[in-house]
């Protein structure tokens, strides 16, 4: 809340209360010079009750907060309290989280985090510890009159003692920040005042299945998807993105990301490739390293947003694209010897090097039909224990002992419940005991702490084993500064996401992500000639409301470039722009990458008809490696996009930006190539089917790393680095040892 802090002058005399005209009514506590006292002593403690003589603010929590400004000279952090009192001791201020008017060690920010955590753990009941070990989706209730959230009786926070919640909606950040303030008020009002960690899937990109950004008013800055970053090959831009996004998330009160995805896209049928950084482990490692250090910084602190890297040890090794959310895809196959360590684990090594706060294992179990992967065998006859990764001690021991991971393990949603593959016969108490003893610290998808309590009561778990996980989670909370100041200012959140400099950088990333695949007769860049002006026929092919999609596309083009003449009839056009956006949802449990009605493209024949009538620029949104053998041959120019802004695509078409992107994965030649590909290795691996990649009529192979550029209006061939894996030689590198 620095934007408000800068507007308040500190006072050097006694305590003063100031009511600010902002969305949060804030009161300032200034330092009171008193003798230094030790923790847990009432001697010389000044106490202020924030519920007395105050006026409710408009924080969304309907509560006034007392506020103490940070003082770098003395080390005083900014603190804010709503329901509990504030203590003054030794010239410093502290939140009285347990309301006993005594300074406890865990309330004393001067003490080492380890000491504070140990004190708090000693005060917690088993029920409070069990609640802390759960995380689940929290859905607020909206006021139908204005869409703002209203506080309701909250069982998860109040009755279940939960402190980690997942937030999946995407309204204005003003609304989000009021909602997170409400949750923090509930946490503060509890017996020990433990704050809440609000978690979300990535919020700065378009998404098929998760939190989608549509670039609306009050939304986070809009960036290309992870595949777009991979296509741009600019790891430094990813770090820059992480730093910008972290400011936005902090301003809204969201302090943990369920992401980013370190999985390697080795099976083209897998519906979650959209979330990955492509198929190259070296490039993905650099991207993961940078996005983590962008969001978290070099180490976790009060300005950080913590990262949960997923899905260990790599979710991309699939069987015909089947996902382990469903029983049909419950195992990870590794048919290629050594593929796990060679291709799938490296990005997680990079994540550990970047000090990722947590790691999420996938649902699947490692199949014993796999070739030897070079890990210690589970038994003399079995390479792996065939149980889900979140319950798999051998896999999680490898993560901690061999790879050196020091953070906490967050199970995937339901992975210790209905989707605990290989452990279906266990009771709920047995499942949580097995997961915690294997190394999982927080269980996602459950709001019921009773199985954990029962496991202790039945002797399946000891409370000491639970304490190990509690310590890791409380350490994260304290490092994030939530025990001092969990509240946010809704207006500051709006100001933060409205930063034009940030969106300008995002727009640059959109431009860099576009890949030029074909450019027949140097059609692009498309310029108006003196004799003939370009008349462009525009049509988008996508699922859902096609009429609205086309209207929005044309409006965006006209608004961005008034010089473009858009015609409604193909007969009037000199050229056409066709944007094909197929989609498959992971929740369909039906892997497919053909372009047709099954992926939302109802009229493929019309695409070919347009292409045969006028020279057509065809853009394809490659959130999966689609089969394009029906829509590519008749195009005059082909572009690859990845959740890309319309404006960036038009700038490339008109020559305002020279395309530089490279394919983040190979595009398969046809259905036969997909059937013959090897699901656990990248397309460029020597074990892969040699004729996997699509070849266009000019003989160019759409393999990993392919992409054309303009040279004074003319297309040139592949750059020298096009066939390389990892970062090109001219790109910034992150040292990975």
ChimeraX attribute file (.defattr): number of C-alpha atoms within 10 A of each C-alpha:
attribute: neighborCount
match mode: 1-to-1
recipient: residues
	/A:1	17
	/A:2	13
	/A:3	13
	/A:4	15
	/A:5	15
	/A:6	10
	/A:7	9
	/A:8	12
	/A:9	10
	/A:10	17
	/A:11	12
	/A:12	11
	/A:13	10
	/A:14	10
	/A:15	14
	/A:16	13
	/A:17	13
	/A:18	13
	/A:19	17
	/A:20	15
	/A:21	10
	/A:22	15
	/A:23	17
	/A:24	26
	/A:25	22
	/A:26	28
	/A:27	21
	/A:28	23
	/A:29	26
	/A:30	24
	/A:31	23
	/A:32	18
	/A:33	14
	/A:34	14
	/A:35	12
	/A:36	14
	/A:37	16
	/A:38	14
	/A:39	17
	/A:40	15
	/A:41	13
	/A:42	16
	/A:43	14
	/A:44	14
	/A:45	21
	/A:46	19
	/A:47	17
	/A:48	17
	/A:49	18
	/A:50	21
	/A:51	17
	/A:52	7
	/A:53	7
	/A:54	17
	/A:55	15
	/A:56	16
	/A:57	19
	/A:58	17
	/A:59	27
	/A:60	25
	/A:61	25
	/A:62	19
	/A:63	23
	/A:64	23
	/A:65	28
	/A:66	27
	/A:67	25
	/A:68	27
	/A:69	24
	/A:70	16
	/A:71	14
	/A:72	9
	/A:73	6
	/A:74	9
	/A:75	11
	/A:76	18
	/A:77	20
	/A:78	20
	/A:79	24
	/A:80	30
	/A:81	30
	/A:82	25
	/A:83	23
	/A:84	25
	/A:85	21
	/A:86	28
	/A:87	25
	/A:88	25
	/A:89	26
	/A:90	16
	/A:91	17
	/A:92	24
	/A:93	28
	/A:94	26
	/A:95	31
	/A:96	27
	/A:97	29
	/A:98	20
	/A:99	20
	/A:100	13
	/A:101	21
	/A:102	19
	/A:103	26
	/A:104	21
	/A:105	20
	/A:106	27
	/A:107	25
	/A:108	24
	/A:109	20
	/A:110	15
	/A:111	13
	/A:112	11
	/A:113	19
	/A:114	14
	/A:115	12
	/A:116	20
	/A:117	22
	/A:118	17
	/A:119	15
	/A:120	18
	/A:121	18
	/A:122	9
	/A:123	11
	/A:124	15
	/A:125	9
	/A:126	17
	/A:127	16
	/A:128	22
	/A:129	22
	/A:130	25
	/A:131	27
	/A:132	25
	/A:133	27
	/A:134	26
	/A:135	27
	/A:136	21
	/A:137	19
	/A:138	19
	/A:139	12
	/A:140	19
	/A:141	13
	/A:142	15
	/A:143	11
	/A:144	9
	/A:145	6
	/A:146	7
	/A:147	12
	/A:148	19
	/A:149	21
	/A:150	16
	/A:151	18
	/A:152	10
	/A:153	9
	/A:154	13
	/A:155	11
	/A:156	20
	/A:157	23
	/A:158	16
	/A:159	13
	/A:160	19
	/A:161	24
	/A:162	28
	/A:163	27
	/A:164	25
	/A:165	25
	/A:166	21
	/A:167	20
	/A:168	17
	/A:169	16
	/A:170	18
	/A:171	16
	/A:172	20
	/A:173	26
	/A:174	24
	/A:175	21
	/A:176	25
	/A:177	29
	/A:178	28
	/A:179	25
	/A:180	27
	/A:181	26
	/A:182	23
	/A:183	28
	/A:184	28
	/A:185	24
	/A:186	23
	/A:187	24
	/A:188	25
	/A:189	18
	/A:190	19
	/A:191	14
	/A:192	19
	/A:193	21
	/A:194	25
	/A:195	29
	/A:196	27
	/A:197	26
	/A:198	23
	/A:199	27
	/A:200	21
	/A:201	18
	/A:202	23
	/A:203	24
	/A:204	24
	/A:205	22
	/A:206	22
	/A:207	17
	/A:208	16
	/A:209	14
	/A:210	15
	/A:211	18
	/A:212	17
	/A:213	19
	/A:214	16
	/A:215	15
	/A:216	12
	/A:217	12
	/A:218	18
	/A:219	21
	/A:220	29
	/A:221	27
	/A:222	25
	/A:223	28
	/A:224	27
	/A:225	26
	/A:226	27
	/A:227	27
	/A:228	33
	/A:229	28
	/A:230	32
	/A:231	31
	/A:232	25
	/A:233	29
	/A:234	23
	/A:235	25
	/A:236	18
	/A:237	21
	/A:238	26
	/A:239	22
	/A:240	19
	/A:241	24
	/A:242	22
	/A:243	22
	/A:244	22
	/A:245	26
	/A:246	24
	/A:247	18
	/A:248	27
	/A:249	29
	/A:250	23
	/A:251	28
	/A:252	31
	/A:253	30
	/A:254	24
	/A:255	26
	/A:256	28
	/A:257	23
	/A:258	20
	/A:259	24
	/A:260	23
	/A:261	28
	/A:262	32
	/A:263	32
	/A:264	29
	/A:265	36
	/A:266	27
	/A:267	26
	/A:268	31
	/A:269	27
	/A:270	29
	/A:271	29
	/A:272	22
	/A:273	27
	/A:274	24
	/A:275	24
	/A:276	27
	/A:277	31
	/A:278	30
	/A:279	31
	/A:280	29
	/A:281	24
	/A:282	16
	/A:283	23
	/A:284	33
	/A:285	25
	/A:286	29
	/A:287	31
	/A:288	30
	/A:289	27
	/A:290	26
	/A:291	27
	/A:292	33
	/A:293	26
	/A:294	25
	/A:295	31
	/A:296	27
	/A:297	21
	/A:298	13
	/A:299	16
	/A:300	23
	/A:301	17
	/A:302	19
	/A:303	18
	/A:304	25
	/A:305	30
	/A:306	31
	/A:307	26
	/A:308	25
	/A:309	27
	/A:310	26
	/A:311	24
	/A:312	25
	/A:313	28
	/A:314	27
	/A:315	28
	/A:316	32
	/A:317	31
	/A:318	26
	/A:319	21
	/A:320	19
	/A:321	22
	/A:322	24
	/A:323	29
	/A:324	23
	/A:325	22
	/A:326	15
	/A:327	15
	/A:328	11
	/A:329	20
	/A:330	26
	/A:331	28
	/A:332	29
	/A:333	22
	/A:334	24
	/A:335	20
	/A:336	17
	/A:337	15
	/A:338	17
	/A:339	20
	/A:340	23
	/A:341	14
	/A:342	12
	/A:343	24
	/A:344	29
	/A:345	21
	/A:346	23
	/A:347	31
	/A:348	29
	/A:349	22
	/A:350	25
	/A:351	29
	/A:352	24
	/A:353	18
	/A:354	21
	/A:355	22
	/A:356	29
	/A:357	25
	/A:358	28
	/A:359	29
	/A:360	26
	/A:361	26
	/A:362	26
	/A:363	31
	/A:364	32
	/A:365	26
	/A:366	22
	/A:367	19
	/A:368	18
	/A:369	14
	/A:370	17
	/A:371	16
	/A:372	17
	/A:373	18
	/A:374	12
	/A:375	14
	/A:376	12
	/A:377	14
	/A:378	14
	/A:379	9
	/A:380	6
	/A:381	8
	/A:382	12
	/A:383	20
	/A:384	21
	/A:385	20
	/A:386	21
	/A:387	22
	/A:388	27
	/A:389	34
	/A:390	32
	/A:391	31
	/A:392	24
	/A:393	21
	/A:394	17
	/A:395	27
	/A:396	24
	/A:397	15
	/A:398	15
	/A:399	22
	/A:400	16
	/A:401	11
	/A:402	10
	/A:403	15
	/A:404	13
	/A:405	23
	/A:406	16
	/A:407	20
	/A:408	24
	/A:409	28
	/A:410	26
	/A:411	29
	/A:412	26
	/A:413	20
	/A:414	16
	/A:415	27
	/A:416	31
	/A:417	20
	/A:418	13
	/A:419	20
	/A:420	28
	/A:421	26
	/A:422	18
	/A:423	19
	/A:424	14
	/A:425	10
	/A:426	13
	/A:427	13
	/A:428	20
	/A:429	20
	/A:430	20
	/A:431	23
	/A:432	29
	/A:433	25
	/A:434	22
	/A:435	24
	/A:436	26
	/A:437	19
	/A:438	18
	/A:439	26
	/A:440	27
	/A:441	29
	/A:442	28
	/A:443	27
	/A:444	23
	/A:445	20
	/A:446	17
	/A:447	21
	/A:448	17
	/A:449	23
	/A:450	15
	/A:451	17
	/A:452	28
	/A:453	23
	/A:454	17
	/A:455	21
	/A:456	19
	/A:457	13
	/A:458	12
	/A:459	10
	/A:460	17
	/A:461	21
	/A:462	15
	/A:463	16
	/A:464	10
	/A:465	15
	/A:466	21
	/A:467	20
	/A:468	15
	/A:469	23
	/A:470	25
	/A:471	18
	/A:472	20
	/A:473	24
	/A:474	24
	/A:475	18
	/A:476	20
	/A:477	25
	/A:478	22
	/A:479	17
	/A:480	23
	/A:481	20
	/A:482	23
	/A:483	25
	/A:484	24
	/A:485	20
	/A:486	26
	/A:487	29
	/A:488	25
	/A:489	26
	/A:490	29
	/A:491	20
	/A:492	22
	/A:493	28
	/A:494	22
	/A:495	15
	/A:496	24
	/A:497	25
	/A:498	17
	/A:499	14
	/A:500	11
	/A:501	9
	/A:502	18
	/A:503	18
	/A:504	12
	/A:505	16
	/A:506	22
	/A:507	20
	/A:508	15
	/A:509	25
	/A:510	26
	/A:511	28
	/A:512	26
	/A:513	33
	/A:514	33
	/A:515	29
	/A:516	27
	/A:517	25
	/A:518	27
	/A:519	22
	/A:520	16
	/A:521	10
	/A:522	15
	/A:523	19
	/A:524	23
	/A:525	22
	/A:526	17
	/A:527	15
	/A:528	13
	/A:529	8
	/A:530	6
	/A:531	5
	/A:532	9
	/A:533	13
	/A:534	18
	/A:535	18
	/A:536	21
	/A:537	23
	/A:538	23
	/A:539	22
	/A:540	23
	/A:541	22
	/A:542	23
	/A:543	17
	/A:544	10
	/A:545	8
	/A:546	15
	/A:547	13
	/A:548	11
	/A:549	16
	/A:550	17
	/A:551	13
	/A:552	13
	/A:553	18
	/A:554	19
	/A:555	11
	/A:556	15
	/A:557	20
	/A:558	14
	/A:559	12
	/A:560	15
	/A:561	13
	/A:562	9
	/A:563	12
	/A:564	18
	/A:565	14
	/A:566	20
	/A:567	18
	/A:568	12
	/A:569	10
	/A:570	16
	/A:571	10
	/A:572	13
	/A:573	19
	/A:574	17
	/A:575	23
	/A:576	25
	/A:577	24
	/A:578	20
	/A:579	25
	/A:580	24
	/A:581	21
	/A:582	24
	/A:583	24
	/A:584	23
	/A:585	15
	/A:586	19
	/A:587	12
	/A:588	8
	/A:589	19
	/A:590	17
	/A:591	18
	/A:592	21
	/A:593	23
	/A:594	22
	/A:595	22
	/A:596	17
	/A:597	13
	/A:598	15
	/A:599	18
	/A:600	17
	/A:601	22
	/A:602	16
	/A:603	13
	/A:604	15
	/A:605	12
	/A:606	12
	/A:607	23
	/A:608	17
	/A:609	11
	/A:610	20
	/A:611	23
	/A:612	13
	/A:613	15
	/A:614	20
	/A:615	19
	/A:616	25
	/A:617	25
	/A:618	25
	/A:619	24
	/A:620	20
	/A:621	20
	/A:622	25
	/A:623	26
	/A:624	26
	/A:625	23
	/A:626	23
	/A:627	23
	/A:628	17
	/A:629	17
	/A:630	15
	/A:631	19
	/A:632	20
	/A:633	15
	/A:634	21
	/A:635	24
	/A:636	22
	/A:637	24
	/A:638	24
	/A:639	24
	/A:640	27
	/A:641	30
	/A:642	27
	/A:643	25
	/A:644	24
	/A:645	20
	/A:646	18
	/A:647	19
	/A:648	22
	/A:649	25
	/A:650	21
	/A:651	19
	/A:652	24
	/A:653	22
	/A:654	17
	/A:655	17
	/A:656	13
	/A:657	19
	/A:658	21
	/A:659	25
	/A:660	20
	/A:661	28
	/A:662	31
	/A:663	30
	/A:664	31
	/A:665	30
	/A:666	23
	/A:667	25
	/A:668	26
	/A:669	21
	/A:670	18
	/A:671	13
	/A:672	11
	/A:673	18
	/A:674	21
	/A:675	13
	/A:676	13
	/A:677	22
	/A:678	25
	/A:679	26
	/A:680	30
	/A:681	27
	/A:682	27
	/A:683	28
	/A:684	21
	/A:685	13
	/A:686	9
	/A:687	14
	/A:688	18
	/A:689	16
	/A:690	13
	/A:691	16
	/A:692	25
	/A:693	22
	/A:694	20
	/A:695	17
	/A:696	15
	/A:697	12
	/A:698	9
	/A:699	8
	/A:700	16
	/A:701	20
	/A:702	22
	/A:703	23
	/A:704	24
	/A:705	27
	/A:706	25
	/A:707	28
	/A:708	22
	/A:709	25
	/A:710	20
	/A:711	10
	/A:712	10
	/A:713	15
	/A:714	13
	/A:715	19
	/A:716	14
	/A:717	13
	/A:718	16
	/A:719	15
	/A:720	9
	/A:721	15
	/A:722	17
	/A:723	16
	/A:724	14
	/A:725	16
	/A:726	20
	/A:727	22
	/A:728	18
	/A:729	10
	/A:730	7
	/A:731	12
	/A:732	14
	/A:733	15
	/A:734	15
	/A:735	9
	/A:736	14
	/A:737	6
